[in-house]
Amino acid sequence: MRDIAEKPIFSAALLQIGALSMRNPGGKFFFCFIVSILLAVLSFVSPAVAQRQLLEDFEDNLDQWTVINGDIALSTGQAQQGSSAVRMRGISDDDNISTLEFNGLDENFGSYEIWFYCTGSSSSADFLIQYIDDNNYFRVSCRPIGTNNSGIVMSQATPRGVNILASAPATFHLNQWYQLRIDRYCDGHIHIDIDGSRILTLDIFRDYERGKVQLQSRSSETYFDGLSFLPFQPPPLLARIDTTCAGVPVRIGGKLRYTPGIYQEVTYIIEANCVSEQEVALHVIDVDTFRESHTLCLGETLELYDQKFMLPGNYQVATPVIEGCGPLTEITIDQHPWTAPMDSFAFCPIPGNVISPGIYSSYLWENGNTSSQLRPDLPGNYRVVLTDQFACTFDLDILVEDNCPITTWVPNAFSPNGDGTNDFLTSAHNKSIGSFRMSIFDRWGNHIYSTEDQQGWDGKVNAQDAPVGVYLYLLKINEETYSGEFTLIR
C-alpha cells in the first residue's frame, strides 16, 4: 500500500546493520557512514504520486484479515468483482454481529471504497475507519430500503459514548451491489457517496489519529467486495537513525524513547491536519547492568546517583562517562508495610482512662513518657513519636475529645433575701449545656413559675415574695429531665 514498498525492509536492515556494527571497534563510525550514504540515495528518489490501490479482492483467502466475531467466509454465491466475495452473518439471534478487521492498513486521511450487498430485513453493512479501540473509531452504517430503520448514518465512538454525526435516507436497496466511498480530507470535512452520488457531507471533527479498517454486519447475510484506498498524505520516509546508550532516552516524535525500533515524527504540516512525516530508526547500545534494591519508610526520601527516590517502583540510572556508554543500574524501590495508628479518641478524661496509638516498637510522648499508653488530663492534642519494627519513625498527633456525660446538681434549699448569697434556685453542671427549662410547683402540685433563663427562680410569684416552705421543681436540661423538692427560707 505504501509508495515505497520496501521501506519496512529497509528500516529493519538499518537496525540490523547497526546492531552488528556496534559489536566491533570502529563500528559506530562505519555504521554512520553507511547510513549517510543510504539516506543520501533516498533523498534523490522522487516520491511516487499517490494512487488508489486495491487492498483486497476476496478471491483467495482472508490472510490479511482478523475475524473478531461472527460466521465469516469467502463465498462464490455473490461477487461484484471476480468470482468470490466475503460473506458475513451472525452466529445466532443473540449473537448477531459479525466483525472483520483488516491488518494491512493503518491510516486516517484518504479515500476509502468498498462494495456491499445486503440481504434480509434486518441486515446492515457497516464500514469502520480509524479504528483504534472500541472507544475510538468512525462508523458509516448502510441499511438499505426494505430493512428496519433504513438509511445511512455516520457516527463516532468516544470514551463518553457513541455520537451520531449525520444521517440521510437510504437510496439503495436489498439484494443489489453498491459502492460506498468515504473521502476523509485533511481539513476535517468528509464526503460520503453511494455509487458516485453524494449522500452526506460533514465538517465537524478534527481527529487525525491513524487507525485500522473494520467491516461489520448484523443479523442477515451481508457481502463485501473490492476494498481500495487512496492516501491523501504521503507515507513516512526513513530519514535518519539515532543511537543511544541503554537507559538514556532520546526524544523522537515528542516522546522519550528508550527501546530500539522505528518511530514517526512530524516534519511539517502540508495542509490542515495532513502532515509530512519521517521515520527515525533508534538503535540502543547494550551495556553492563547492575541491580540494587532498597526499602523505604513511608514518606522517606532516598538519594542515589544525584537523584531522589520517594515512591515504590523500578528505576534505571545510566552512569555518565566522558566518552561511550557507561553501565546501567536498575534500582527497585519498595516500601515497608505501614499500619495506620489510632489518631483520635472520644472519652471522658478522668483517672483510669488511657489513650494508645497501637502496637509499635517504641513510643516517645511530648511529656517524655515512653510507655505505650497515656492518661490525658484534659481534651486536646497529644503528640507522640512512634517507631515500628522496621525502625521507621513518624510523628502522630492524637486528638482527645470530651464525651463526658452532663452531671446536674440542684440545691435542696435557697434563701432569696437579697443578701447576694443563694438568692436564686438554679442548677449547676460539670460542662456547658444547651437548653434549660425550670418549672416550680407548690406542695399541693400547683404550677406557680417557669423560666428558660439559667439564672433560675428568684423566689417570687407575680412579683410577690413566695412564702417560706417546701416546693417541687421540674428541670429539663437538653433532653434529660430532673425533678425533686427544695425548701425556701428567708
C-alpha positions, 0 to 999 in steps of 0.5 A: 500500500505504501509508495515505497514498498520496501521501506519496512525492509529497509528500516529493519536492515538499518537496525540490523546493520547497526546492531552488528556494527556496534559489536566491533571497534570502529563500528559506530563510525562505519555504521554512520557512514553507511547510513549517510550514504543510504539516506543520501540515495533516498533523498534523490528518489522522487516520491511516487504520486499517490494512487488508489490501490486495491487492498483486497479482492476476496478471491483467495483467502482472508490472510490479511484479515482478523475475524473478531466475531461472527460466521465469516467466509469467502463465498462464490454465491455473490461477487461484484468483482471476480468470482468470490466475495466475503460473506458475513452473518451472525452466529445466532439471534443473540449473537448477531454481529459479525466483525472483520478487521483488516491488518494491512492498513493503518491510516486516517486521511484518504479515500476509502471504497468498498462494495456491499450487498445486503440481504434480509430485513434486518441486515446492515453493512457497516464500514469502520475507519480509524479504528483504534479501540472500541472507544475510538473509531468512525462508523458509516452504517448502510441499511438499505430500503426494505430493512428496519430503520433504513438509511445511512448514518455516520457516527463516532465512538468516544470514551463518553459514548457513541455520537451520531454525526449525520444521517440521510435516507437510504437510496439503495436497496436489498439484494443489489451491489453498491459502492460506498466511498468515504473521502476523509480530507485533511481539513476535517470535512468528509464526503460520503457517496453511494455509487458516485452520488453524494449522500452526506457531507460533514465538517465537524471533527478534527481527529487525525489519529491513524487507525485500522479498517473494520467491516461489520454486519448484523443479523442477515447475510451481508457481502463485501467486495473490492476494498481500495484506498487512496492516501491523501498524505504521503507515507513516512520516509526513513530519514535518519537513525539515532543511537543511544546508550541503554537507559538514556532516552532520546526524544523522537516524535515528542516522546522519550524513547528508550527501546530500539525500533522505528518511530514517526515524527512530524516534519511539517504540516502540508495542509490542515491536519495532513502532515509530512512525516519521517521515520527515525530508526533508534538503535540502543547500545547494550551495556553492563547492568547492575541491580540494587534494591532498597526499602523505604519508610513511608514518606522517606526520601532516598538519594542515589546517583544525584537523584531522589527516590520517594515512591515504590517502583523500578528505576534505571540510572545510566552512569555518565562517562566522558566518552561511550556508554557507561553501565546501567543500574536498575534500582527497585524501590519498595516500601515497608508495610505501614499500619495506620495508628489510632489518631483520635479518641472520644472519652471522658478524661478522668483517672483510669482512662488511657489513650494508645496509638497501637502496637509499635516498637517504641513510643516517645510522648511530648511529656517524655513518657515512653510507655505505650499508653497515656492518661490525658488530663484534659481534651486536646492534642497529644503528640507522640513519636512512634517507631515500628519494627522496621525502625521507621519513625513518624510523628502522630498527633492524637486528638482527645475529645470530651464525651463526658456525660452532663452531671446536674446538681440542684440545691435542696434549699435557697434563701432569696433575701437579697443578701447576694448569697443563694438568692436564686434556685438554679442548677449547676453542671460539670460542662456547658449545656444547651437548653434549660427549662425550670418549672416550680410547683407548690406542695399541693402540685400547683404550677406557680413559675417557669423560666428558660433563663439559667439564672433560675427562680428568684423566689417570687410569684407575680412579683410577690415574695413566695412564702417560706416552705417546701416546693417541687421543681421540674428541670429539663436540661437538653433532653434529660429531665430532673425533678425533686423538692427544695425548701425556701427560707428567708 
